[in-house]
Amino acid sequence: MVDREKNGKEQEMITGKMWSYKNFQINEGFKPESKHFQYFFTVSEKGKKKCNYCVWIDDENLTPSAVSKEFEEIISLKREEWSKWVQTKIDKGDFRNLVLKLEKKGQKEIELDKLEKKLKPE
């Protein structure tokens, strides 16, 4: 799957799985060439994109094996939890473009559309 960024550049996203929830289709995957762990859930309705939900993990919050880019293990361990987060957002009608950023102090949601500059994992 190719995801177009606002500046016109194309970013390749490896699709992990497509699934449905209620009347929505969710396409999930990660960007393999990213310097940080970035996992995306693109939510669509009737073929039209509604929003993106993203999970970002800073390198300092990863295990040594994950820092060496073994992201598949993280996905297999956390995918169900993240999918439930997506389902909760859909149930609430919350279709903002959000990042769930996992940090040492816990996790926080960040609304991408309200940021003045593009947010990157630290």
N, C-alpha and C positions, 0 to 999 in steps of 0.2 A: 504494500500500500504506500502511496506517496502522499505526504502531507505538505501542503503549501503554507509557508510562513508568510507573514504580512509583507516582508521585503521582496517577495517573489521567488526566493530560493526554495528549492525542493529539498525536503528532508525525508530520507527513507525510513519507514517504520516497519519493523518486522511484525507481521500480524500473528498473534498468538492464538486467538480464538474469536469466533463470532457466536453470539448468543442473543436470545430475545428475553425481554422482561416486559410484561404487560403489552403495550402496543409499540414498544421501542426495540430497536436493534442496537446491539452494542458490539463494537469491533475493538478488540484490545490488542496491545502489542507494546514493544519497546524500541527505542532507538539504539541500535547496537554500537554506533560510533561515538556516542555521547561520552563525555569525560566523567559523567556522574550517572547514577541509576535514575532513569526516567521511564516510567511505565504509564501508558495512556489507555483511557477508555473513551472512545468516540461514540456518542449517543446520537442516533438518528431516528426519525419518525417518518414513515412513508418515503424513505429514500433521501430525506432532507436532514442535514446535520443540525442538531439542536445545541450541542455543547461538547466540550472536552472536560473530562476529569483526569487529573494526572497525579501520579505518586512520584515524589522525588525523595531520594535519600542521599545525603552528603556522604562522601567517602569516609569521613571520620566516624560515621555511624554504622559502617559496614564491618563485617567480619573480615579477617585477612583473606579468606578465599574469595569473598565477593569483590574486594578491592582489586583483585587480579582479574576482574571482569567475568567471574562465574555467576552471572545474574540469574541463570535458569533455576538455581537452587533457591534463591530468594523468591522468585516468582512462584515456584511450586509450594513453598511454605506459606506465603502470604496472599496468594491470589484469591482464595475464598473470602478472606477477611475484606480485601479491597472490593471485591464484587458486591458484598453486602453493603459496603459504604455507598457504592453507586446505586444500588437498589433503594436505599434509604433516601438518597437525594431525589431519585425519580418519584418515590412515594410522596415526598414533600413538595413536588413540583419545582424543585430548585435546579434550574437549568443554566446557572451561571458557569462560566469557565473557571474551574477551581483546581488548585494544587493542594494535595495533602502532603505537606512537607514533614518528613520524619527527622526529628532532631534528638540530641542527647536528652533534652529537657522534656521530651514528649513529642506530640505532633500538633500541627496547626494547619488550618485551612487558609489559603490565600486566594483572593479573587483576582484573577489575572487581568480582567478588563478595567479595573480601577487603578492599576499601577501606571505611574508616569513613564517608567523605563522598563524594559524587558527584564523580568526576574530570571536569574539563573541560580542553580544550586551553588552553594558556597564551596 
